[in-house]
Amino acid sequence: MENKKQNTKSIKKQATKKEIRLGYALPDTKTKSIKKTTTKKEAQLGYGLPETIWRRCRYNHYGNWILDMAEDKWCSLSIEDQQKYAKVYQENYAKIKDLPVKKNLYLKGIEIEMILVPPARFYMGSGQKEIDSVKHRDNAVYFDTEIKHRTIISQAYYLGKYPITKIQWKALMGNRIQEYFKNSPLFTPMENISWDDCQTFCRRAGLTLPSEAQWEHACRAGVYGMGYKGDFEIKGWNNAPGLDSIAWYAGNSSVEYEDAYDTSGWAEKQYEYSKAGPQPVGKKEPNAFGLYDMLGNVWEWCMDSCDWESKAITENYKDDVVDPESQKGIRRILRGGAWCYNARYCRCATRFSYSPFFRVLNVGFRVLLSIPNSKG
């Protein structure tokens, strides 16, 4: 009887070692009770992903296993599978780390909805084919800095489900700074605010802006393509039907409120309309992580600074930098495109910048909440 107990104990230790080495749990071959334990272990080691995905698409960052979205196997998946498995990873990461996927913050009577973004290694920027495709009409050099490279986000964080809206801004900041579109609905993004203005809001709220890398990782949500539903065709200057379901851009941003922007001179629009402006948040489809309006509606300020010589120039836009945040230059990075920009700008990789004191009618922001000790 004693020998049987020792043998059982030895087998258990051996299985545990193999589970850790492989990064996934061993398949069930015995009893129902063993199956329950195995399923839990599989969730812990592989974040609920299929063995064939996890074994090929994992990255060991100083002893912490994270999903490698820059691995060839991941990039060869269909867009639908990239979206599905990114969501599985997010949800199981939350379970294992005992974190909610959705978190609500309450400040001065307002609610800010936040979404968990898990750590990962991913491809930032765009390939040369995409760059050439968006430059072919006017050879705009500012797309040249979208150089494809691997980036490591080592810690999870929460990002605003939507850009900060007018009603949220006014509750915390009052009416000292006025939006450009005074007749737009209260749940449209707050615009006409500078990077410096956003810093004041974030200090009062105990939050921050995302870095450029955090922003792009959250925007892509596991998808490598022009948008977070993959590549889309640009049929005309302001005509990209593939953007229509996920973004407000210069081809579809029609509004009816007073003081809207005259669009009579905009060429090749997807839809014919005469007035445009920012739109209420959350009206387009979210990405796989559950974030809305990451592309279009308003440009979003990021923490990073840059030089500008007809394009954004930063010192850390290169392979395998961990948690990059550029401190080069005095301008600040903008991401995502806006309601009045053509489809080329409303892509995951597009980079733009303004001086930190500029207030512009198409620029807003969303907030980030850090999670202490959330590596791997």
Number of C-alpha atoms within 10 A of each C-alpha: 5 6 8 9 9 11 10 10 11 11 10 11 10 10 13 13 11 13 17 16 11 14 20 25 23 18 11 14 8 8 8 10 9 12 15 11 12 18 16 14 20 21 19 19 21 26 26 21 22 14 16 10 16 23 16 14 21 21 21 12 16 9 9 11 21 27 28 26 26 22 17 11 15 24 19 11 15 12 18 13 14 23 21 17 21 22 21 18 24 23 20 20 27 19 15 13 11 9 15 15 19 16 15 14 13 10 14 9 9 15 11 19 18 24 23 27 29 29 26 25 26 27 29 25 29 22 16 12 8 17 23 14 13 16 15 9 9 7 13 14 13 18 24 19 18 21 18 16 17 20 27 26 24 20 20 23 21 22 28 24 26 25 30 23 21 21 17 21 19 16 13 17 14 11 10 7 15 14 18 18 20 13 12 22 16 17 18 22 29 28 27 19 23 21 26 16 16 22 16 14 17 18 10 13 16 13 16 21 23 26 20 25 25 25 23 22 25 27 28 28 26 31 30 26 21 23 23 25 23 19 16 15 13 17 14 15 18 22 23 22 17 17 27 17 12 21 30 31 32 30 30 22 26 22 16 13 15 12 14 19 16 12 19 11 7 16 15 16 20 19 14 14 17 16 17 23 30 29 23 19 20 16 13 17 15 21 23 24 25 19 23 22 28 32 30 30 30 35 31 30 30 25 20 23 26 22 18 18 9 12 18 24 21 19 14 16 21 15 14 16 15 16 17 19 20 20 16 15 15 15 22 28 27 26 28 27 31 29 26 25 21 24 31 21 23 28 28 28 27 23 24 22 23 21 16 19 13 15 20 16 18 24 27 26 25 27 26 22 21 15 13 9 8 14 17 21
